[in-house]
Amino acid sequence: MISLLYILFWVVFVALMVIVTAILWIVTVPFDPTRKIIHEVSRFFATLFFRMPLGWRKHHSGFENIDSSKPWVVVVNHCSMIDVPYLYFVGLNFRWVAKKELRSMPGFGQMIAMHGDILVDRGTKKGALLVMKKGKMWLDRGVCVAIFPEGTRSKDGNIANFKTGAFNLAKSAGVGIQPIVVSGTRQTMHHSFLFHWKHDLGIKVLPSISAEEVATTELKELMDTTREQMIEAKKQLDTEIAASRK
């Protein structure tokens, strides 16, 4: 009985998201090329989702490093599907780069399309070109582009080696990079999509890398330095979360 009610809740929640977003998409998109309003709707539903499990304790730090006055390529480590809605706590208007398979997910596929996220065939030249083309389009409009530089979810929670896509996009578009790390998102749900009702998770925003530094730093050095900084920041975040439990 509980499982049936849980499934019904998710059907209603996702349907409500799609209906509200669709109405606003029709009304606002012709006058809102950055889709800021649609993004704020997505942000509302994402933050509502994270407030429903009352036992989830969120640890956020480094938000003073956020500069929403300019577009960034946002790089985030990837541990779980929960990483996507969790980033909405960060006050930036962004479009995700994600795998094209998400388009077929009921409800979420429609949300992604209305939000304007960039869905690509991972690991292909066509996919890389699409990221460059659409990524630059959004950045030119003053909208950030969020990318998982590892290319896929980490199997053990550690930050894996980075792909070049995010860094090539930043260099080509002449924008800076905003590194962010998340922790604890792998354990928020059971495999059956039931919540772990008592859990800790966190976001840490690192100091940004300016457009000038991106432009003048060799690609591999830029990737390696950013990854090292994110690994260290995640260790700090993990330590902060562990200390809070004592």
LUMPA-81494 format. One record per residue (C-alpha): residue number from 1; residue in three letters; chain; x, y, z. Coordinates in nm, 2 decimals. Layout:
residues N
GULUM  lumse  drenvex  sevex      c1      c2      c3
GULUM    NUM      Ala      A       X       Y       Z
...
This chain:
residues 246
GULUM  lumse  drenvex  sevex      c1      c2      c3
GULUM      1      Met      A    0.00    0.00    0.00
GULUM      2      Ile      A    0.28    0.24    0.09
GULUM      3      Ser      A    0.46    0.17   -0.24
GULUM      4      Leu      A    0.15    0.24   -0.44
GULUM      5      Leu      A    0.09    0.57   -0.26
GULUM      6      Tyr      A    0.46    0.66   -0.32
GULUM      7      Ile      A    0.43    0.59   -0.69
GULUM      8      Leu      A    0.11    0.79   -0.71
GULUM      9      Phe      A    0.28    1.08   -0.54
GULUM     10      Trp      A    0.56    1.08   -0.79
GULUM     11      Val      A    0.32    1.06   -1.08
GULUM     12      Val      A    0.12    1.36   -0.95
GULUM     13      Phe      A    0.44    1.56   -0.87
GULUM     14      Val      A    0.60    1.51   -1.21
GULUM     15      Ala      A    0.27    1.58   -1.39
GULUM     16      Leu      A    0.23    1.91   -1.19
GULUM     17      Met      A    0.58    2.01   -1.29
GULUM     18      Val      A    0.52    1.95   -1.66
GULUM     19      Ile      A    0.18    2.12   -1.66
GULUM     20      Val      A    0.30    2.43   -1.48
GULUM     21      Thr      A    0.62    2.45   -1.69
GULUM     22      Ala      A    0.43    2.40   -2.02
GULUM     23      Ile      A    0.19    2.68   -1.94
GULUM     24      Leu      A    0.48    2.92   -1.85
GULUM     25      Trp      A    0.68    2.81   -2.15
GULUM     26      Ile      A    0.40    2.90   -2.39
GULUM     27      Val      A    0.35    3.24   -2.22
GULUM     28      Thr      A    0.71    3.35   -2.15
GULUM     29      Val      A    0.96    3.19   -2.40
GULUM     30      Pro      A    0.88    3.44   -2.68
GULUM     31      Phe      A    0.98    3.72   -2.45
GULUM     32      Asp      A    1.25    3.55   -2.24
GULUM     33      Pro      A    1.54    3.43   -2.46
GULUM     34      Thr      A    1.74    3.33   -2.15
GULUM     35      Arg      A    1.45    3.12   -2.02
GULUM     36      Lys      A    1.51    3.26   -1.68
GULUM     37      Ile      A    1.15    3.22   -1.58
GULUM     38      Ile      A    1.14    2.86   -1.68
GULUM     39      His      A    1.47    2.81   -1.49
GULUM     40      Glu      A    1.32    2.96   -1.17
GULUM     41      Val      A    1.02    2.73   -1.20
GULUM     42      Ser      A    1.25    2.43   -1.23
GULUM     43      Arg      A    1.45    2.57   -0.93
GULUM     44      Phe      A    1.12    2.59   -0.72
GULUM     45      Phe      A    1.03    2.23   -0.79
GULUM     46      Ala      A    1.39    2.11   -0.73
GULUM     47      Thr      A    1.41    2.29   -0.39
GULUM     48      Leu      A    1.06    2.16   -0.30
GULUM     49      Phe      A    1.18    1.80   -0.38
GULUM     50      Phe      A    1.48    1.84   -0.15
GULUM     51      Arg      A    1.27    1.97    0.13
GULUM     52      Met      A    1.02    1.68    0.13
GULUM     53      Pro      A    1.25    1.43    0.32
GULUM     54      Leu      A    1.26    1.62    0.65
GULUM     55      Gly      A    1.56    1.41    0.77
GULUM     56      Trp      A    1.79    1.54    0.48
GULUM     57      Arg      A    2.04    1.78    0.62
GULUM     58      Lys      A    2.20    2.00    0.36
GULUM     59      His      A    2.55    2.15    0.40
GULUM     60      His      A    2.62    2.44    0.17
GULUM     61      Ser      A    2.93    2.65    0.16
GULUM     62      Gly      A    3.12    2.88   -0.07
GULUM     63      Phe      A    2.81    3.05   -0.21
GULUM     64      Glu      A    2.98    3.38   -0.17
GULUM     65      Asn      A    3.20    3.28   -0.47
GULUM     66      Ile      A    2.90    3.29   -0.70
GULUM     67      Asp      A    2.89    3.58   -0.95
GULUM     68      Ser      A    2.56    3.57   -1.14
GULUM     69      Ser      A    2.64    3.88   -1.34
GULUM     70      Lys      A    2.82    3.69   -1.61
GULUM     71      Pro      A    2.80    3.35   -1.78
GULUM     72      Trp      A    3.02    3.06   -1.67
GULUM     73      Val      A    3.09    2.70   -1.78
GULUM     74      Val      A    2.99    2.53   -1.45
GULUM     75      Val      A    3.17    2.20   -1.38
GULUM     76      Val      A    3.03    1.96   -1.12
GULUM     77      Asn      A    3.14    1.62   -1.01
GULUM     78      His      A    2.88    1.35   -1.09
GULUM     79      Cys      A    2.77    1.09   -0.84
GULUM     80      Ser      A    2.39    1.04   -0.89
GULUM     81      Met      A    2.09    1.15   -1.09
GULUM     82      Ile      A    2.01    1.36   -0.79
GULUM     83      Asp      A    2.31    1.59   -0.88
GULUM     84      Val      A    2.09    1.75   -1.15
GULUM     85      Pro      A    1.81    1.89   -0.93
GULUM     86      Tyr      A    2.05    1.96   -0.65
GULUM     87      Leu      A    2.25    2.22   -0.85
GULUM     88      Tyr      A    1.94    2.44   -0.86
GULUM     89      Phe      A    2.02    2.55   -0.51
GULUM     90      Val      A    2.30    2.75   -0.67
GULUM     91      Gly      A    2.18    3.09   -0.78
GULUM     92      Leu      A    2.28    3.07   -1.15
GULUM     93      Asn      A    2.07    3.05   -1.46
GULUM     94      Phe      A    2.21    2.75   -1.64
GULUM     95      Arg      A    2.15    2.49   -1.91
GULUM     96      Trp      A    2.26    2.13   -1.85
GULUM     97      Val      A    2.46    1.92   -2.09
GULUM     98      Ala      A    2.32    1.57   -2.05
GULUM     99      Lys      A    2.29    1.23   -2.23
GULUM    100      Lys      A    2.03    1.22   -2.50
GULUM    101      Glu      A    1.87    0.91   -2.34
GULUM    102      Leu      A    1.70    1.14   -2.08
GULUM    103      Arg      A    1.47    1.27   -2.36
GULUM    104      Ser      A    1.27    0.94   -2.33
GULUM    105      Met      A    1.20    0.97   -1.96
GULUM    106      Pro      A    0.83    1.04   -1.91
GULUM    107      Gly      A    0.78    1.39   -1.77
GULUM    108      Phe      A    1.15    1.47   -1.72
GULUM    109      Gly      A    1.21    1.45   -2.10
GULUM    110      Gln      A    0.95    1.72   -2.15
GULUM    111      Met      A    1.09    1.93   -1.87
GULUM    112      Ile      A    1.44    1.91   -2.02
GULUM    113      Ala      A    1.31    2.02   -2.37
GULUM    114      Met      A    1.13    2.32   -2.22
GULUM    115      His      A    1.42    2.42   -2.01
GULUM    116      Gly      A    1.65    2.42   -2.32
GULUM    117      Asp      A    1.91    2.17   -2.19
GULUM    118      Ile      A    2.16    2.03   -2.44
GULUM    119      Leu      A    2.11    1.66   -2.50
GULUM    120      Val      A    2.40    1.48   -2.67
GULUM    121      Asp      A    2.52    1.15   -2.79
GULUM    122      Arg      A    2.81    1.10   -2.55
GULUM    123      Gly      A    3.15    1.01   -2.68
GULUM    124      Thr      A    3.08    1.11   -3.04
GULUM    125      Lys      A    3.22    1.39   -3.26
GULUM    126      Lys      A    2.86    1.50   -3.34
GULUM    127      Gly      A    2.79    1.52   -2.97
GULUM    128      Ala      A    3.10    1.73   -2.91
GULUM    129      Leu      A    3.01    1.97   -3.19
GULUM    130      Leu      A    2.66    2.01   -3.06
GULUM    131      Val      A    2.79    2.10   -2.71
GULUM    132      Met      A    3.01    2.37   -2.87
GULUM    133      Lys      A    2.73    2.51   -3.09
GULUM    134      Lys      A    2.45    2.52   -2.84
GULUM    135      Gly      A    2.68    2.59   -2.55
GULUM    136      Lys      A    2.81    2.90   -2.71
GULUM    137      Met      A    2.46    3.00   -2.81
GULUM    138      Trp      A    2.35    3.00   -2.44
GULUM    139      Leu      A    2.67    3.16   -2.32
GULUM    140      Asp      A    2.63    3.44   -2.57
GULUM    141      Arg      A    2.29    3.50   -2.42
GULUM    142      Gly      A    2.44    3.54   -2.08
GULUM    143      Val      A    2.33    3.19   -1.96
GULUM    144      Cys      A    2.57    2.95   -1.79
GULUM    145      Val      A    2.63    2.60   -1.92
GULUM    146      Ala      A    2.66    2.31   -1.66
GULUM    147      Ile      A    2.87    2.01   -1.75
GULUM    148      Phe      A    2.98    1.70   -1.57
GULUM    149      Pro      A    3.35    1.70   -1.68
GULUM    150      Glu      A    3.39    1.33   -1.59
GULUM    151      Gly      A    3.14    1.25   -1.86
GULUM    152      Thr      A    2.95    1.00   -1.66
GULUM    153      Arg      A    2.86    0.91   -1.30
GULUM    154      Ser      A    3.14    0.81   -1.07
GULUM    155      Lys      A    3.12    0.44   -0.96
GULUM    156      Asp      A    3.29    0.49   -0.62
GULUM    157      Gly      A    3.21    0.85   -0.54
GULUM    158      Asn      A    3.57    0.97   -0.62
GULUM    159      Ile      A    3.62    1.23   -0.89
GULUM    160      Ala      A    3.74    1.06   -1.21
GULUM    161      Asn      A    3.95    1.20   -1.49
GULUM    162      Phe      A    3.80    1.48   -1.68
GULUM    163      Lys      A    3.70    1.50   -2.05
GULUM    164      Thr      A    3.80    1.81   -2.25
GULUM    165      Gly      A    3.45    1.93   -2.35
GULUM    166      Ala      A    3.38    2.18   -2.07
GULUM    167      Phe      A    3.72    2.33   -2.10
GULUM    168      Asn      A    3.72    2.36   -2.47
GULUM    169      Leu      A    3.38    2.53   -2.46
GULUM    170      Ala      A    3.50    2.78   -2.20
GULUM    171      Lys      A    3.81    2.86   -2.41
GULUM    172      Ser      A    3.62    2.89   -2.73
GULUM    173      Ala      A    3.34    3.11   -2.58
GULUM    174      Gly      A    3.58    3.33   -2.39
GULUM    175      Val      A    3.42    3.27   -2.05
GULUM    176      Gly      A    3.54    3.16   -1.71
GULUM    177      Ile      A    3.48    2.83   -1.53
GULUM    178      Gln      A    3.29    2.79   -1.20
GULUM    179      Pro      A    3.38    2.46   -1.02
GULUM    180      Ile      A    3.13    2.31   -0.78
GULUM    181      Val      A    3.14    1.99   -0.58
GULUM    182      Val      A    2.86    1.79   -0.44
GULUM    183      Ser      A    2.87    1.51   -0.18
GULUM    184      Gly      A    2.62    1.26   -0.04
GULUM    185      Thr      A    2.39    1.24   -0.34
GULUM    186      Arg      A    2.47    0.88   -0.42
GULUM    187      Gln      A    2.30    0.77   -0.10
GULUM    188      Thr      A    1.98    0.98   -0.10
GULUM    189      Met      A    1.76    0.70   -0.25
GULUM    190      His      A    1.73    0.32   -0.25
GULUM    191      His      A    1.75    0.14   -0.58
GULUM    192      Ser      A    1.37    0.13   -0.56
GULUM    193      Phe      A    1.37    0.51   -0.57
GULUM    194      Leu      A    1.25    0.53   -0.20
GULUM    195      Phe      A    1.41    0.80    0.00
GULUM    196      His      A    1.67    0.74    0.27
GULUM    197      Trp      A    1.48    0.96    0.51
GULUM    198      Lys      A    1.77    1.06    0.73
GULUM    199      His      A    2.08    1.17    0.53
GULUM    200      Asp      A    2.35    1.43    0.49
GULUM    201      Leu      A    2.44    1.59    0.15
GULUM    202      Gly      A    2.62    1.90    0.05
GULUM    203      Ile      A    2.74    2.15   -0.21
GULUM    204      Lys      A    3.06    2.35   -0.20
GULUM    205      Val      A    3.12    2.63   -0.45
GULUM    206      Leu      A    3.49    2.69   -0.53
GULUM    207      Pro      A    3.64    3.02   -0.63
GULUM    208      Ser      A    3.58    3.08   -1.00
GULUM    209      Ile      A    3.85    3.06   -1.27
GULUM    210      Ser      A    3.84    3.39   -1.47
GULUM    211      Ala      A    3.80    3.40   -1.84
GULUM    212      Glu      A    4.15    3.55   -1.87
GULUM    213      Glu      A    4.30    3.26   -1.68
GULUM    214      Val      A    4.11    3.01   -1.89
GULUM    215      Ala      A    4.23    3.17   -2.21
GULUM    216      Thr      A    4.60    3.18   -2.10
GULUM    217      Thr      A    4.63    2.84   -1.94
GULUM    218      Glu      A    4.71    2.53   -2.15
GULUM    219      Leu      A    4.42    2.29   -2.18
GULUM    220      Lys      A    4.56    2.00   -1.99
GULUM    221      Glu      A    4.70    2.22   -1.71
GULUM    222      Leu      A    4.36    2.38   -1.68
GULUM    223      Met      A    4.18    2.05   -1.66
GULUM    224      Asp      A    4.43    1.90   -1.41
GULUM    225      Thr      A    4.44    2.21   -1.19
GULUM    226      Thr      A    4.06    2.23   -1.18
GULUM    227      Arg      A    4.03    1.86   -1.10
GULUM    228      Glu      A    4.28    1.88   -0.82
GULUM    229      Gln      A    4.10    2.18   -0.67
GULUM    230      Met      A    3.77    1.99   -0.68
GULUM    231      Ile      A    3.92    1.68   -0.53
GULUM    232      Glu      A    4.05    1.88   -0.24
GULUM    233      Ala      A    3.72    2.07   -0.20
GULUM    234      Lys      A    3.52    1.75   -0.19
GULUM    235      Lys      A    3.75    1.62    0.08
GULUM    236      Gln      A    3.68    1.93    0.28
GULUM    237      Leu      A    3.31    1.90    0.22
GULUM    238      Asp      A    3.31    1.53    0.33
GULUM    239      Thr      A    3.50    1.63    0.65
GULUM    240      Glu      A    3.25    1.91    0.72
GULUM    241      Ile      A    2.96    1.67    0.68
GULUM    242      Ala      A    3.12    1.40    0.89
GULUM    243      Ala      A    3.20    1.65    1.17
GULUM    244      Ser      A    2.84    1.77    1.18
GULUM    245      Arg      A    2.72    1.41    1.27
GULUM    246      Lys      A    2.92    1.41    1.59
